[in-house]
């Protein structure tokens, strides 16, 4: 009996999925993910790294129908998605998935919308592509034997899936080949936390994973083949894990969202500090020390007191706490280059110690907790944050996400345009993608 490979099972499930089989709450979650990605991109386009990627895309990719968001430029779907994925991910504000230990939206949404523009897809078809892209890539990410905390290792599978779904002529075999090609052509990088130089523009290779995933679909459509067992090789994957329980629920429902432009592993500590400072009316100067107990991966971040770049600051618990204490929560929404080398923040960061607590280590990756002991001149305070803002199943709702979007849009695009984008996203199923695409094309204006 011929072996059935995971790539083929995933491809068959995707191609068999019909829009009317997807529950309303899953479509609503996909709309939230789209809005969140666009909001992150609005902030991310001001970053130097995005300008660098845009310059390369304008020079190396042909003209095409896909918008480079919030600019006057259009490129081929791959070129546009490359730039847009960088803008979404560069500030570390983008959504995430606990099981896969990374960020699906920054890859899947730009790839899907670029090809939806090219193919003239309906709003429902676009959202279905987003849903299947999240499903496939997070399952594959969670199936890796060695979690590298390097999102680009698996987001290319989501880009490939979304693109193939929007190109309706793609067969099951071609989608299976696209996934298998991505397994070999996509990034495969060692544990991100092993680098002493984490704070660079490379980050987690999400934009490049988009290029390889989207290109894999084109290769498969032209007869190029991949190893059928690519997702079943036990040196890399837990065999069968990616297809276990397929069709029972939707992985996109496990997406979390982020309030701050910092590694998710830092958010609980930030929320704990803010809670204590608010509850006890403490100023930064009144705090003598902050002791953070957390899980191993968070304790293993670079955690520099004076990080050299915005990306490095995103991976530092002490510096993020320093910015929070001295400048307030808004300074992380998002954190900008102007926050670097801030004397008050550095002084506070030097009061922070970070250690791994074995009990908390066992909570990861299901939870990302932190326990803080904060000492002032006269008293000691303790706080434990188990689940930060934005966790799936928590109290964060569409109103909260809309407020996040409007905060990111403020002083970058007009309020009327921002509100219209929100309306266009939540009405994608009814009105299609044209209104949204019109609103996110053209340069920013406050």
C-alpha positions in Angstrom: 0.0 0.0 0.0 1.4 3.4 -1.0 2.5 5.7 1.8 0.4 8.8 2.3 2.7 11.7 3.1 1.9 14.7 5.4 2.4 17.2 2.6 -0.3 15.4 0.6 -2.7 15.1 3.5 -2.4 18.9 4.2 -2.8 19.7 0.6 -5.9 17.5 0.2 -7.5 19.0 3.3 -6.9 22.6 2.0 -8.3 21.9 -1.4 -11.3 20.1 0.0 -12.2 23.0 2.3 -15.2 25.0 1.1 -15.9 28.5 2.4 -19.4 27.6 3.7 -17.8 25.0 6.0 -15.8 27.6 7.9 -17.6 28.9 11.0 -18.4 32.7 11.3 -16.1 33.0 14.4 -13.2 31.7 12.4 -13.8 34.2 9.6 -14.0 36.9 12.3 -10.7 35.8 13.7 -9.1 36.0 10.2 -10.4 39.5 9.8 -8.9 40.4 13.2 -5.5 39.0 12.0 -5.7 41.0 8.8 -6.4 44.2 10.6 -3.6 43.6 13.1 -1.1 42.9 10.3 -2.0 46.1 8.5 -1.7 48.1 11.8 1.7 46.7 12.4 2.7 47.6 8.9 1.6 51.2 9.3 4.1 51.6 12.1 6.8 49.4 10.5 7.0 51.4 7.3 8.9 54.2 9.1 11.7 51.8 10.0 15.0 52.0 8.1 15.0 48.3 7.6 11.7 48.5 5.7 13.2 51.2 3.5 16.1 49.0 2.7 13.9 46.1 1.7 11.7 48.4 -0.4 14.7 49.7 -2.3 15.7 46.1 -3.1 12.2 45.1 -4.1 11.8 48.2 -6.4 15.1 47.4 -8.1 14.8 43.6 -8.4 11.1 42.8 -8.9 9.0 43.5 -11.9 6.1 45.9 -12.0 2.8 44.2 -11.1 -0.7 44.4 -9.7 0.1 44.1 -6.0 0.4 47.2 -3.7 3.4 47.9 -1.5 1.1 49.1 1.3 1.0 52.8 2.1 3.1 53.8 -0.8 2.5 54.7 -4.5 4.4 51.6 -5.7 3.1 48.3 -7.1 5.1 45.2 -7.8 4.7 41.6 -8.6 3.0 39.7 -5.7 6.3 38.3 -4.5 8.0 41.7 -4.5 5.1 43.5 -2.8 4.7 40.8 -0.2 8.4 40.9 0.6 8.2 44.5 1.6 4.9 44.3 3.4 6.0 41.3 5.4 9.0 43.2 6.6 6.9 46.2 7.6 4.5 43.9 9.6 7.3 42.1 11.4 10.1 44.6 12.0 8.7 46.2 15.2 7.8 42.8 16.8 4.1 43.9 17.2 2.7 41.2 15.0 0.5 38.3 16.0 1.8 34.9 17.2 1.0 31.3 17.8 2.0 29.6 21.0 2.2 26.0 19.6 4.4 27.0 16.7 6.4 29.5 18.8 6.3 32.3 16.3 4.5 34.8 14.1 2.3 33.5 11.2 0.4 36.7 10.3 3.4 38.7 9.0 3.9 36.1 6.3 0.4 34.8 5.5 -1.5 38.1 5.3 0.9 39.9 2.9 1.3 36.9 0.7 -2.5 36.3 0.5 -3.5 39.9 -0.1 -0.8 40.3 -2.8 -2.1 37.3 -4.8 -5.7 38.2 -4.1 -5.1 41.5 -5.8 -3.6 39.7 -8.8 -6.3 37.2 -9.1 -9.3 39.4 -8.3 -10.3 37.1 -5.4 -13.4 37.7 -3.4 -13.2 38.7 0.2 -14.3 35.2 1.3 -11.7 33.5 -0.9 -9.0 35.8 0.5 -10.0 35.1 4.1 -10.2 31.3 3.3 -6.6 31.5 2.0 -5.5 33.3 5.2 -7.2 30.6 7.4 -5.6 27.7 5.5 -2.2 29.5 5.5 -2.3 29.8 9.3 -3.5 26.2 9.6 -0.7 24.6 7.6 2.2 26.7 8.8 1.4 26.6 12.5 0.9 22.9 12.3 4.2 22.4 10.6 6.0 24.8 12.9 4.7 23.0 16.0 5.8 19.7 14.5 9.5 20.6 14.4 11.6 18.4 16.7 13.8 21.3 17.6 12.0 24.5 18.1 14.3 27.2 16.9 12.2 30.3 17.8 13.0 31.3 14.3 9.6 32.0 12.7 10.9 32.0 9.1 11.6 28.3 9.4 7.9 27.6 9.0 6.0 30.6 7.8 6.9 30.0 4.2 4.6 27.0 4.3 1.7 29.4 5.2 2.6 31.8 2.3 2.7 28.8 -0.1 -0.6 27.5 1.1 -2.4 30.8 0.9 -1.1 31.5 -2.6 -2.0 28.1 -3.9 -5.5 28.4 -2.5 -6.0 31.7 -4.4 -4.6 30.2 -7.6 -7.6 27.9 -8.1 -6.0 25.9 -10.8 -3.4 24.5 -8.4 -4.0 20.7 -7.9 -3.5 18.7 -4.7 -0.3 17.4 -6.1 1.0 20.9 -7.0 0.2 22.2 -3.5 1.9 19.1 -1.9 4.9 19.8 -4.1 4.9 23.5 -3.1 5.0 22.5 0.6 7.8 20.0 -0.1 9.8 22.5 -2.1 9.4 25.1 0.7 10.8 22.5 3.2 14.1 22.5 1.3 14.2 26.1 -0.2 12.9 28.0 2.8 15.0 29.3 5.7 16.2 26.7 8.2 18.1 28.6 10.9 19.4 27.5 14.3 17.9 28.7 17.6 17.6 32.5 17.4 18.4 32.8 21.1 21.8 31.3 20.5 22.9 34.5 18.7 24.8 37.1 20.8 23.8 39.6 18.0 20.0 39.1 18.0 19.3 42.8 17.5 19.7 43.0 13.7 17.3 43.6 10.8 17.4 39.9 9.9 15.3 39.1 13.0 13.4 35.8 12.2 13.7 35.7 8.4 9.9 36.1 7.9 10.1 38.2 4.7 12.5 35.8 3.0 10.3 32.9 4.0 7.5 34.6 2.1 9.6 34.8 -1.0 10.6 31.2 -0.9 7.0 30.0 -0.1 5.4 32.0 -2.9 8.1 31.0 -5.3 7.6 27.4 -4.4 4.0 27.6 -5.7 5.2 28.9 -9.0 7.8 26.3 -9.3 5.3 23.5 -8.6 2.9 25.0 -11.1 5.6 24.7 -13.7 6.3 21.0 -13.0 9.1 21.4 -10.4 8.9 18.7 -7.7 9.8 18.4 -4.1 10.6 15.4 -1.9 7.2 13.9 -1.1 8.3 12.9 2.4 9.8 16.3 3.3 7.4 16.8 6.2 7.9 13.2 7.5 11.6 13.1 7.9 12.2 12.5 11.6 15.5 14.3 11.7 13.5 17.5 11.5 9.8 16.7 12.2 7.7 14.8 14.7 6.2 12.4 12.1 2.5 12.7 11.8 2.2 15.6 14.3 1.3 18.2 11.6 -1.7 16.2 10.5 -2.9 15.0 13.9 -6.4 16.2 14.5 -6.6 18.0 11.2 -10.1 19.3 10.6 -11.2 19.2 14.2 -10.6 22.8 14.9 -8.8 25.8 13.3 -5.3 26.8 14.4 -5.9 30.5 13.6 -8.2 30.5 16.7 -5.1 30.0 18.8 -3.5 33.3 17.6 -2.4 35.8 20.2 -2.0 39.6 19.7 0.6 41.9 21.1 0.2 45.3 22.7 3.9 46.2 22.8 6.7 46.1 20.2 8.8 43.7 22.1 9.3 39.9 22.1 6.2 38.2 23.5 8.3 36.7 26.3 8.8 40.2 27.7 5.1 41.2 27.9 4.2 39.6 31.2 7.1 41.4 32.9 6.1 44.8 31.4 2.5 44.3 32.5 3.6 43.3 36.0 5.7 46.4 36.4 2.9 48.6 35.2 0.5 47.0 37.6 2.6 47.6 40.6 3.6 51.1 39.7 -0.1 52.0 39.1 -1.5 50.2 42.2 1.0 51.7 44.6 1.6 55.1 42.8 5.3 54.3 42.4 7.6 56.4 40.2 10.7 55.0 38.5 12.9 56.9 40.9 11.2 55.3 43.9 12.1 51.8 42.7 15.4 50.4 44.0 15.4 47.0 42.2 13.3 44.7 40.1 13.9 40.9 40.2 12.2 39.0 37.3 11.6 35.3 37.5 10.5 33.8 34.3 11.0 30.8 32.0 14.3 29.8 30.4 13.8 31.2 26.9 12.9 34.7 28.3 15.9 34.6 30.7 18.1 33.6 27.7 17.3 36.7 25.6 20.1 39.2 25.2 18.7 41.3 28.1 21.1 44.2 27.5 20.9 47.3 29.7 21.9 49.5 26.8 21.0 47.8 23.5 22.5 49.1 20.3 19.5 48.8 18.0 15.7 48.8 18.1 15.7 45.1 17.4 18.1 44.5 20.2 15.9 46.5 22.5 12.9 44.3 21.6 14.8 41.3 23.1 15.8 42.9 26.4 13.6 42.6 29.5 15.7 45.1 31.5 15.6 47.8 28.8 11.9 47.3 28.1 11.2 47.7 31.8 13.4 50.7 31.9 11.5 52.4 29.0 8.2 51.4 30.6 9.1 52.8 34.0 10.6 56.1 32.8 8.6 56.9 29.7 5.3 55.0 30.2 3.5 52.3 28.5 3.0 54.3 25.3 6.7 54.3 24.6 6.4 50.6 23.7 3.3 51.2 21.4 5.6 51.0 19.4 9.1 51.5 20.6 11.1 53.8 18.3 14.8 54.4 17.7 14.5 57.6 19.7 14.2 55.4 22.8 17.7 54.0 22.4 20.5 55.0 24.7 18.2 56.8 27.0 20.0 57.6 30.3 17.0 57.2 32.6 16.0 53.9 30.9 19.5 52.5 31.1 19.8 53.5 34.8 16.5 51.7 35.5 17.6 48.7 33.4 20.7 48.3 35.6 18.4 47.8 38.6 16.8 44.7 36.9 17.9 41.1 37.3 16.4 38.3 35.3 16.6 34.6 36.2 15.0 31.4 35.2 12.5 29.9 37.6 12.2 26.1 37.1 8.5 26.0 37.9 7.8 28.8 35.4 10.1 27.1 32.9 7.7 24.2 32.8 4.8 26.5 31.8 6.4 27.3 28.5 5.3 27.3 25.6 1.7 27.0 26.8 2.1 30.1 28.9 4.7 32.9 29.1 4.6 34.0 32.7 6.7 36.3 34.8 6.9 36.9 38.6 8.3 40.3 39.7 9.7 41.3 43.1 9.9 45.1 43.2 11.7 46.9 46.0 11.3 50.5 46.9 12.9 52.5 49.6 10.2 51.4 52.1 8.5 48.3 50.8 8.6 45.2 48.7 5.9 44.2 46.2 5.3 41.0 44.3 3.2 40.4 41.2 2.6 37.4 39.0 1.4 37.7 35.4 0.4 34.4 33.9 -1.3 35.5 30.7 -0.6 38.9 29.1 -2.9 40.9 27.0 -4.0 39.4 23.7 -3.9 35.7 24.6 -6.5 33.5 22.8 -9.5 32.8 24.9 -8.7 35.8 27.1 -10.7 39.0 27.5 -9.0 40.8 24.5 -11.7 41.4 21.9 -12.2 43.2 18.5 -12.7 46.6 20.3 -9.3 46.2 21.9 -7.7 45.2 18.6 -9.3 48.2 16.9 -8.0 50.5 19.5 -4.5 49.0 19.0 -4.9 49.7 15.3 -6.0 53.2 15.8 -3.1 53.9 18.2 -0.6 52.7 15.6 -2.3 54.7 12.8 -2.4 57.9 14.9 -0.2 60.6 13.4 0.7 58.3 10.5 -2.5 58.2 8.5 -5.6 60.4 8.8 -8.3 59.3 11.3 -10.9 59.0 8.5 -8.6 56.7 6.6 -7.9 54.6 9.6 -11.5 54.2 10.5 -12.3 53.3 6.9 -9.7 50.6 6.9 -11.2 49.1 10.0 -14.6 49.1 8.3 -13.2 47.6 5.1 -11.6 44.7 7.0 -14.6 43.8 9.0 -16.7 43.9 5.9 -14.4 41.8 3.7 -16.9 39.0 3.4 -19.6 41.3 2.2 -17.8 43.9 0.1 -14.7 42.1 -1.1 -11.1 43.3 -1.1 -11.2 46.3 -3.5 -12.1 48.9 -0.9 -9.4 47.7 1.5 -6.8 47.7 -1.3 -7.7 51.2 -2.3 -7.3 52.4 1.3 -3.9 50.9 1.9 -2.5 52.0 -1.5 -1.0 55.5 -1.7 1.4 57.1 0.7 0.7 57.9 4.4 -0.6 61.2 5.5 -1.4 62.2 9.0 
